[in-house]
Amino acid sequence: MKKDLRFSFGKNWQQFLKHLDDTRIQRAEKSLCKMLDTTGLEGKNFIDIGCGSGLFSLAAVRLKAKRIHSFDYDIQSVACAQELKNKYFGNDLNPHTNGCSVGVGVNWTVERGSVLDKEYLNSLGQFDVVYSWGVLHHTGSMWQAFENIVPMVKTGGKLFIAIYNDQGKTSRRWKTVKQIYNFLPGIFRIFILIPAFIRIWGPAIIRDFLHARPFHSWRNYKNDSRGMSPWRDVVDWVGGYPFETAKPEKIIQFFEKKGFTLDKIITCGRGYGNNEFVFRK
């Protein structure tokens, strides 16, 4: 496979934005507040590394962050975040803000950038909240990305990251699946997606039918998972490449050596998903 394999996350996010509603935005806000143990971000500087759809940058704006900086390596993801910014804050107190008293003077920057570019990161300064959910394991150099974001967190600030769980052989098998998916022409990728969908969602769908509540897990997914979309998350998982993983203890050890303390952790057990970490500097 000589082809440069990289999943186009932005194309997936463009489809997600077609179904973004205020319920999903509110779920994103609540998930941020829950993990950061706060009710708002007033007076805080917030950076969204690998902003994807821009949903959590939007959530930070609505939570009254003082400064929001969003960047992504994928140009289509940058376009998604810019689209959200224009839609919700393109005009003074745009009605789409749902009563949020921001609009005039929203300090939200959206641009293209790489977390592996130290010079770029140094130009941004420090932040009270450094947020990067499910991103750094897709850079192709995860541990270097960890190194690069350490100076971005203010003393007393928080780092909120989510990183794929290392399942050993299972993770290596998924890596092969991802490589094949990205190597195939688009019209053939459905033959990877369908078996993966059955593997990921089959047990939950069967369980819901056995409990006489058909598709309950699917219908409630956006309520239980940060406001995200179940199908778009399957596509993101199967296609997400480059792909790296790490055991929770290795991540904790790395950041503790850098002067951080662990505030909160949510693991996916033995599952294939993300482990979430909030560190304080």
C-alpha positions in Angstrom: 0.0 0.0 0.0 2.1 2.9 -1.3 -0.8 5.3 -1.3 -0.6 8.0 1.4 -3.4 6.8 3.6 -5.3 9.5 5.5 -9.0 9.6 6.3 -10.8 12.7 5.2 -12.5 13.6 8.5 -13.9 16.8 7.1 -16.1 15.0 4.6 -17.6 13.0 7.4 -18.2 16.1 9.5 -19.9 17.9 6.6 -22.5 15.1 6.7 -22.8 15.4 10.4 -23.6 19.1 10.3 -26.6 18.5 8.1 -28.2 16.9 11.2 -26.9 19.2 13.9 -29.6 20.6 16.1 -29.8 22.4 19.4 -30.3 19.2 21.4 -26.9 18.0 20.2 -25.3 21.3 20.9 -26.7 21.3 24.5 -25.4 17.7 25.0 -21.9 18.9 23.9 -22.1 21.8 26.4 -23.2 19.5 29.2 -20.4 16.9 28.4 -17.8 19.7 28.5 -19.1 21.0 31.8 -19.3 17.6 33.3 -15.7 16.6 32.5 -14.3 20.0 33.5 -16.4 20.2 36.7 -17.8 23.6 35.8 -21.0 25.3 34.9 -19.4 27.7 32.4 -16.2 28.9 30.8 -16.5 32.6 31.7 -13.2 34.4 31.5 -11.4 31.3 30.1 -9.3 30.9 27.0 -10.2 27.7 25.2 -8.4 26.0 22.4 -9.9 23.2 20.3 -7.1 21.1 18.7 -8.4 19.2 15.8 -11.8 21.0 15.9 -13.5 18.7 13.4 -17.1 19.8 13.0 -16.5 22.8 15.3 -19.3 21.5 17.6 -17.3 21.8 20.8 -15.8 25.1 19.9 -19.4 26.3 19.4 -20.2 24.8 22.8 -17.3 26.7 24.4 -18.6 30.0 22.8 -22.0 29.3 24.2 -20.5 28.6 27.6 -19.1 32.2 27.5 -15.4 31.4 27.0 -13.4 34.7 26.6 -11.3 33.5 23.7 -11.8 30.4 21.5 -9.3 29.2 19.0 -10.1 26.3 16.7 -7.7 24.6 14.3 -7.5 21.5 12.3 -5.1 19.9 9.8 -8.0 18.9 7.5 -9.1 21.8 5.4 -12.7 20.5 5.1 -12.9 20.3 8.9 -11.8 23.9 9.1 -14.6 24.8 6.6 -17.1 23.0 8.9 -16.1 25.0 12.0 -16.1 28.2 10.0 -19.6 27.3 8.7 -20.8 26.9 12.3 -19.2 30.2 13.3 -20.9 32.0 10.4 -24.3 30.3 11.0 -24.5 31.0 14.7 -22.5 34.2 15.1 -22.4 35.8 11.6 -24.8 38.5 12.7 -25.4 40.4 15.9 -27.3 38.1 18.2 -28.2 35.7 15.4 -31.5 33.9 16.3 -29.7 30.6 16.0 -27.9 31.3 19.2 -31.1 30.1 21.1 -30.9 33.0 23.5 -27.2 32.8 24.2 -26.1 36.4 25.0 -23.1 36.4 22.7 -22.8 37.5 19.2 -21.2 41.0 19.0 -17.5 40.7 19.5 -17.3 36.9 19.8 -13.6 36.1 20.0 -13.6 32.9 18.0 -10.8 32.2 15.5 -11.0 29.3 13.1 -8.0 28.3 10.9 -5.9 25.5 9.5 -3.0 24.3 11.6 -1.1 21.3 12.7 -0.5 20.1 16.3 2.9 18.8 15.0 4.0 22.3 14.0 5.7 23.7 17.1 6.3 27.1 15.6 2.6 27.5 14.9 1.6 26.3 18.4 4.1 28.7 20.1 2.4 31.6 18.2 -0.9 30.8 19.9 0.1 31.3 23.5 -1.3 29.5 26.5 -4.9 28.5 27.4 -7.0 27.8 30.4 -8.5 24.8 28.7 -6.7 22.8 26.0 -9.2 20.4 24.4 -8.5 17.6 22.0 -11.0 14.9 21.9 -10.2 11.8 19.7 -7.6 13.7 17.6 -4.0 13.2 18.6 -4.0 9.5 17.8 -4.7 10.4 14.2 -1.7 12.6 13.7 0.7 9.9 12.8 3.0 11.0 15.7 0.8 10.8 18.9 3.6 11.1 21.5 5.2 14.0 19.7 1.7 15.7 19.7 1.6 15.1 23.5 4.9 16.8 23.9 3.8 19.8 21.7 0.7 20.6 23.7 2.2 20.6 27.1 3.4 24.2 27.0 0.0 25.4 25.7 -1.6 24.7 29.1 -1.5 27.6 31.6 -0.4 26.9 35.1 -3.6 25.9 36.9 -5.2 25.2 33.5 -6.8 21.9 32.3 -6.0 19.5 29.5 -8.9 17.5 28.3 -8.0 14.7 25.8 -9.5 11.4 24.6 -7.2 8.7 23.2 -8.0 5.3 21.7 -7.6 2.4 24.1 -4.9 -0.1 23.3 -6.4 -3.5 22.9 -3.3 -5.3 21.7 -4.1 -7.7 18.9 -7.6 -6.3 18.5 -6.2 -2.8 17.9 -3.8 -4.2 15.3 -6.6 -5.9 13.5 -8.6 -2.6 13.4 -5.5 -0.8 12.1 -5.4 -3.2 9.2 -9.2 -2.7 8.6 -8.6 1.1 8.5 -5.7 0.8 6.1 -7.8 -1.3 3.7 -10.7 1.1 4.0 -8.6 4.1 3.1 -6.8 2.3 0.3 -10.1 1.3 -1.4 -11.9 3.6 -3.9 -14.9 5.2 -2.3 -17.5 3.0 -4.0 -16.0 -0.1 -2.4 -15.7 1.2 1.1 -19.3 0.2 2.0 -18.1 -3.4 1.9 -15.9 -2.5 4.9 -18.4 -0.3 6.6 -21.3 -2.8 6.7 -19.5 -5.6 8.5 -17.9 -3.1 10.9 -21.3 -1.6 11.6 -22.7 -5.1 12.4 -19.7 -5.8 14.6 -20.1 -2.5 16.5 -23.9 -2.1 16.7 -25.1 -5.7 16.3 -24.9 -6.6 20.0 -26.7 -3.4 21.2 -29.5 -3.8 18.6 -30.0 -7.5 19.5 -30.0 -6.6 23.2 -32.6 -3.8 22.7 -34.9 -6.2 20.8 -34.6 -8.8 23.6 -35.6 -6.1 26.1 -38.6 -5.1 23.9 -37.2 -1.6 23.2 -36.2 -1.8 19.5 -33.3 0.6 18.5 -33.4 2.3 21.9 -29.5 2.6 22.0 -29.5 4.0 18.5 -32.2 6.6 19.2 -30.6 7.7 22.4 -27.0 7.8 21.1 -26.8 11.6 20.8 -28.1 11.9 24.4 -25.5 9.5 25.8 -22.4 10.4 23.6 -21.6 14.1 23.6 -24.3 14.9 21.0 -22.6 12.9 18.3 -24.2 10.8 15.5 -24.0 7.0 15.6 -23.6 6.4 11.9 -21.0 9.2 11.5 -19.1 7.8 14.5 -19.0 4.4 12.9 -17.6 6.0 9.7 -15.1 8.0 11.8 -14.0 4.9 13.6 -13.6 2.6 10.6 -11.9 5.3 8.4 -9.9 7.0 11.1 -6.3 6.7 10.0 -3.4 7.3 10.9 -4.3 5.3 14.0 -2.4 4.9 17.3 -3.5 3.7 20.7 -2.2 3.8 24.3 -2.9 2.2 27.7 -4.4 4.6 30.2 -1.5 4.2 32.6 1.1 5.1 29.9 -0.7 8.4 29.2 -1.1 9.2 32.9 2.6 8.5 33.5 3.6 10.7 30.6 1.7 13.8 31.7 2.5 13.3 35.4 6.2 13.5 34.4 5.4 16.8 32.7 4.0 18.3 35.9 0.3 17.5 35.5 -2.0 15.8 37.9 -5.0 13.6 36.9 -8.3 15.3 37.7 -10.7 12.8 36.1 -10.6 9.7 33.9 -13.3 7.7 32.1 -12.2 4.5 30.5 -13.9 2.3 28.0 -12.9 -0.8 29.8 -11.8 -3.4 27.4 -13.7 -1.7 24.5 -12.4 -0.3 21.3 -13.3 3.4 22.0 -11.6 6.3 23.7 -10.3 6.8 27.2 -11.0 10.3 28.4 -8.6 12.3 30.6 -8.7 15.6 32.3 -5.3 16.8 33.7 -4.5 19.9 35.7 -1.2 21.6 35.3 
